[in-house]
């Protein structure tokens, strides 16, 4: 009888350690960012911008915003929307107003018709998104 109880407790302990190891590895992996992948994705975004092609400005800003959101999600910031995740990341941003302005520009592109963005505004927004990625630790 004592051996059965001892075996039972050993089995329970092994199961508990396995479950703990699985939970810990999943939590840790959500906080890890593949910097090489983020750098590669960022370079593609920068290369999308063609000074003579205004639609390329929109595409670059939309993709940069998505990349920052992806990094926020992978770092485990809470929220159902990017705006909520950005709020939960307060204190992370070295230029909080800049990243918010860039995100608002993205929203303007996504939700308004006939939006015209200048090349300089595009470059400013991209600098802000790039700094946000650095602040998060993605690049």
Secondary structure, DSSP 8 states (H G I E B T S, - for coil): -HHHHHHHHHHHHHHHHHHHHHHHHHHHHHH---HHHHHHHHHHHHHH-BTTBHHHHHHHHHHHHHHHHHHHHHHT---SSHHHHHHHTTTS-SSHHHHHHHHHHHHHHHHSSS----HHHHHHHHHHHHHHHHHHT--
